[in-house]
Amino acid sequence: MAAKATDRTRTKFLLDEKDIPTKWYNIQADLKTPAPPVLHPGTQQPIGPQDLAPLFPMELIRRSVAEAKTVPGAGLASGAGTDHLEPGPRVSTRA
């Protein structure tokens, strides 16, 4: 018999439509010093949108480099197939 998952061990949460976030918290806005840029593995230079474009939709790239404290999340869970690609620095935390 499998052990029942508790809130501390559960990793999958199914949300009703009304509970899906409409914006994301951007942790970069609250850092005292900015995180170092992500480096391109081939050139060792900071990556830019053109490096990410073959991998991610431009709207997702725009959200990931936003400097605002909250980032609009409209369409993230719309079934467009990009919700699983949501990169940091936005975080969802467990209490």
C-alpha positions in Angstrom: 0.0 0.0 0.0 1.5 3.3 -1.1 1.9 6.0 1.6 -0.4 9.0 1.3 1.3 12.1 0.0 1.4 15.1 2.4 1.7 18.7 1.4 5.4 18.5 2.1 6.0 15.5 -0.2 3.4 16.1 -2.9 4.9 17.4 -6.1 1.8 17.6 -8.4 -1.0 20.0 -7.9 -4.0 20.2 -10.1 -5.6 23.7 -10.0 -9.1 24.8 -11.0 -9.2 27.4 -13.7 -10.0 30.1 -11.1 -6.9 29.1 -9.1 -4.4 29.4 -12.0 -2.0 32.4 -11.3 -2.5 35.4 -13.5 1.0 36.8 -12.6 4.3 35.5 -11.3 6.6 36.8 -8.7 10.0 37.8 -10.1 12.6 37.2 -7.4 15.2 39.2 -9.4 13.4 42.5 -8.4 14.1 41.9 -4.7 17.8 40.8 -5.0 20.3 43.2 -3.5 22.6 42.5 -6.4 21.5 41.1 -9.7 22.2 37.4 -10.4 25.0 36.8 -12.8 24.0 36.5 -16.4 23.5 33.0 -17.9 26.4 32.3 -20.2 26.2 30.7 -23.6 28.0 27.3 -23.3 29.9 27.7 -26.6 31.0 31.4 -26.4 31.0 31.9 -22.6 29.3 35.3 -23.3 25.9 36.3 -21.7 23.0 34.8 -23.7 20.6 37.1 -25.4 17.1 36.6 -26.8 18.5 35.4 -30.2 20.2 32.5 -28.4 16.9 31.5 -26.7 14.6 32.0 -29.7 15.2 28.5 -31.2 14.1 27.0 -27.9 11.4 29.2 -26.4 8.5 31.5 -27.7 9.5 35.2 -27.7 6.8 36.0 -25.2 8.3 33.5 -22.7 11.8 35.0 -23.3 10.4 38.5 -22.7 8.9 37.4 -19.4 12.0 35.7 -18.2 14.1 38.9 -18.6 11.5 41.3 -17.1 12.7 43.5 -14.3 9.3 44.1 -12.7 8.4 42.6 -9.4 5.4 40.8 -10.9 5.2 39.4 -14.4 1.9 38.9 -16.2 1.2 35.3 -16.6 -1.7 35.4 -19.0 -1.6 32.5 -21.3 0.9 30.5 -19.4 -1.5 27.7 -18.6 -3.7 28.2 -21.7 -2.8 24.8 -23.1 -0.4 26.3 -25.6 2.2 23.8 -24.6 4.6 26.4 -23.1 3.5 26.3 -19.4 6.0 23.5 -18.7 8.8 25.7 -20.1 8.5 28.4 -17.6 12.1 29.2 -16.6 13.4 31.0 -13.5 14.0 33.4 -11.9 10.2 33.3 -11.1 9.6 30.9 -8.3 6.8 29.0 -6.7 7.6 28.0 -3.1 6.3 25.6 -0.6 5.6 26.8 2.9 
